[in-house]
Amino acid sequence: MLDEPRTQASHQHETTAPGARAPGSETSTAPGALAPGSETSTSDVGRSGSETPDSQAGRAERETSISQAGRAERETSTTDTHAAGRGTTVTDTHPTGRDEITIPDSHPAWNEIAVPGARLAWTRTGSGPAAVWAHPLCSSSLTPESFGAFDWSPVAAADRQLVRYDARGHGRSTGQPVPDDFRFPRLARDLLTLLDVVSPDAPVAGIGLSLGTATLLHAAVMAPHRFDRLVLTAPPTAWETRPQQAAAYEQLADLVEEHGAGVIDTALAAAPVPDPYRGAPGFPFPVEADADLLPAILRGAAASDLPAKEALAGLRMPVLILPWTGDPGHPLSTAETLASVIPGARLKTAHHMDDLRAWGADAARFLRP
């Protein structure tokens, strides 16, 4: 089992910029989970610098962990033999500082594959038909689980081989500062390339969160025969609610270029907390993206949307949709629309932390071969 979250970190995924009103919601957010309904504007973020008292306190607590080898060394090897011991806590240097990450027990070795303009890092656990986990924007394959609420280990224990990977520019994967490289369709093609390696002869199950959900949906529309089931958690803004979100990402990309990646901490100080996380630690997640690539990552997300509803209506694999409430960056309206247009899709909404903690078991039951 994973350790309980130790600190509240510094970044979430799919949001709307502070001060901007999120379409279809009472409040607004900005990347990663920027603060809806706050009084902070993007100009306030630029003036106030990159640290608030709250973010400084969180950073000080996180910086008590031990240091780990740098990104450059990790990205040059084809296999990283790092396998942390039981509950080992390490620190990576991230855009907004040093963030504490708890590595799952006996974490397997890292592998890499080449895709156009990047190298993707991935691991696998368990045996049986493959299930691939796709993480949120500005996060990594390990971060959501490392902070306590998510635990996908039941999937590996239910006769599935669980494949975790870092999207280009995130975690241990590399990338280039090209916004088009981070659009949802490009990320979906990366995923399909990975599937050709991990399961060349059989379809896989997919589990996604936010950006990961968007990536899976695009990949499923491009190559439906490559998937036998999908679990879509925290679907992001889409269609009618997307333009405001896109504008927020563009604004944040400008701020990062002007003031540095630390401005994300200031924006997050007023971020809304999804209902399941109210009163609980572990939210928002820390930034796990290359600081030099953050503007391109944000602009790629700004230029992206979920597939057209007509294309989604053609999907025929079983689909489980797991949204949470209270987050304009991941509005319930997107999940409800997906459930209405994808034939036979099931919908289960999380209102409390116990609901969120059950997602691993829910996914394992749904994905059991």
NORNOR-V603949 format. One record per pair of residues at least 12 apart in sequence whose C-alpha atoms are under 7 Angstrom apart, sorted by the first residue. I is the first residue (numbers start at 0). J is the second residue. Records with the same first field share a line. If there is no record, write none. Layout:
# NORNOR-V603949
I: J ; J
This chain:
# NORNOR-V603949
1: 103 ; 104 ; 145 ; 147
2: 86 ; 101 ; 147
3: 146 ; 147
4: 145 ; 146 ; 147 ; 280 ; 281
6: 57 ; 61 ; 280 ; 281
7: 57 ; 280 ; 281 ; 282 ; 283
8: 57 ; 281 ; 282 ; 283 ; 284 ; 285
9: 264 ; 283 ; 284 ; 285 ; 286
10: 31 ; 32 ; 267 ; 283 ; 284 ; 285 ; 286
11: 31 ; 32 ; 283 ; 284
12: 30 ; 31 ; 32 ; 135 ; 136 ; 137 ; 209
13: 30 ; 31 ; 32 ; 136 ; 209 ; 235 ; 328 ; 329
14: 28 ; 29 ; 30 ; 31 ; 32 ; 33 ; 244 ; 327 ; 328
15: 27 ; 28 ; 29 ; 30 ; 32 ; 33 ; 34 ; 35 ; 244 ; 247 ; 328
16: 28 ; 29 ; 30 ; 33 ; 34 ; 41 ; 247
17: 29 ; 33 ; 34 ; 35 ; 37 ; 39 ; 40 ; 41 ; 266
18: 35 ; 36 ; 37 ; 38 ; 39 ; 40 ; 41
20: 35
21: 243 ; 244 ; 327
22: 240 ; 243
23: 240
24: 327
26: 327
27: 327
28: 270 ; 327 ; 328
29: 247 ; 248
30: 248
31: 136 ; 137
32: 270 ; 328
33: 266 ; 267 ; 270
34: 266 ; 267 ; 269 ; 270 ; 271
35: 270 ; 271 ; 327
37: 269
44: 262 ; 265 ; 266
45: 254 ; 258
48: 262
49: 261 ; 262 ; 263 ; 264 ; 265
50: 261 ; 264 ; 265
51: 265
54: 264 ; 268
61: 97 ; 98 ; 99
62: 97 ; 98
64: 88 ; 89 ; 90 ; 99
65: 89 ; 90
66: 89 ; 90 ; 91
67: 89 ; 90 ; 91
70: 171
73: 171
74: 171 ; 172 ; 173
77: 110 ; 111
78: 108 ; 109 ; 110 ; 111
79: 108 ; 109 ; 110
80: 108 ; 109
81: 108
82: 105 ; 106 ; 107 ; 108
83: 102 ; 104 ; 105 ; 106
84: 104 ; 105
85: 104 ; 105
86: 101 ; 102 ; 103 ; 104
87: 101 ; 102
88: 100 ; 101 ; 102
89: 101
93: 286 ; 287
94: 260 ; 261 ; 286 ; 289 ; 290
95: 260 ; 261
98: 285
100: 142 ; 145
101: 145
102: 145
103: 145
107: 122 ; 123
108: 122
109: 121 ; 122
110: 122
114: 189
116: 174 ; 175
117: 167 ; 173 ; 174
118: 167 ; 172 ; 173
119: 165 ; 166 ; 167 ; 172 ; 173
120: 164 ; 165 ; 171 ; 172
121: 162 ; 163 ; 164 ; 165
122: 162 ; 163 ; 164
123: 160 ; 161 ; 162 ; 163
124: 155 ; 160 ; 161 ; 162
125: 155 ; 156 ; 159 ; 160 ; 161
126: 158 ; 159 ; 160
127: 158 ; 159 ; 160
128: 159 ; 160 ; 203
129: 159 ; 160 ; 161 ; 162 ; 198 ; 203 ; 204
130: 159 ; 160 ; 161 ; 162 ; 203 ; 204 ; 205
131: 161 ; 162 ; 163 ; 204 ; 205 ; 206
132: 162 ; 163 ; 164 ; 205 ; 206 ; 207
133: 163 ; 164 ; 206 ; 207 ; 208 ; 211
134: 207 ; 208 ; 210 ; 211
135: 208 ; 209 ; 210 ; 211
136: 210
137: 169 ; 286 ; 287 ; 288
138: 169 ; 170 ; 285 ; 286 ; 287 ; 288
139: 165 ; 169 ; 170 ; 287
140: 163 ; 164 ; 165
142: 284
143: 284
146: 281
147: 281
148: 355 ; 356
149: 356 ; 359
150: 359
151: 359
153: 359 ; 360 ; 363
154: 359 ; 362 ; 363
157: 363 ; 367
158: 367
168: 288 ; 289 ; 292
169: 287 ; 288 ; 289
170: 287 ; 288
175: 292
176: 292 ; 295
177: 295
178: 295 ; 296 ; 298 ; 299
179: 299
180: 299
181: 296 ; 299 ; 300
182: 299 ; 300 ; 302 ; 303
183: 213 ; 214 ; 303
184: 217
186: 214
187: 214 ; 215 ; 217 ; 218
188: 218
191: 218
202: 224 ; 225 ; 226 ; 227
203: 225 ; 226 ; 227
204: 226 ; 227 ; 228 ; 229 ; 366
205: 228 ; 229 ; 230
206: 229 ; 230 ; 231
207: 230 ; 231 ; 232
208: 231 ; 232 ; 233 ; 234
209: 232 ; 233 ; 234 ; 235
212: 231 ; 232 ; 234
213: 305
217: 306
220: 310 ; 311
223: 314
227: 316
228: 316 ; 317 ; 318 ; 366
229: 317 ; 318 ; 319
230: 318 ; 319 ; 320 ; 362
231: 319 ; 320 ; 321
232: 320 ; 321 ; 322
233: 321 ; 322 ; 323 ; 329
234: 322 ; 329 ; 333 ; 334
235: 328 ; 329 ; 330 ; 333
236: 328 ; 329 ; 330 ; 333
237: 304 ; 305 ; 333
238: 304
241: 304
245: 301 ; 302
246: 301
248: 297 ; 298 ; 301
249: 297 ; 298 ; 301
252: 294 ; 297 ; 298
255: 294
256: 294
260: 290
271: 326
272: 326
273: 323 ; 324 ; 325 ; 326
274: 324 ; 325 ; 350 ; 351
275: 349 ; 350 ; 351 ; 352 ; 355
276: 352
308: 340
311: 340 ; 341
312: 340 ; 341 ; 342
314: 341
315: 342
317: 343 ; 344
318: 344 ; 345
319: 344 ; 345 ; 346
320: 334 ; 345 ; 346 ; 347
321: 346 ; 347 ; 348
322: 334 ; 347 ; 348 ; 349
323: 348 ; 349 ; 350
324: 349 ; 350
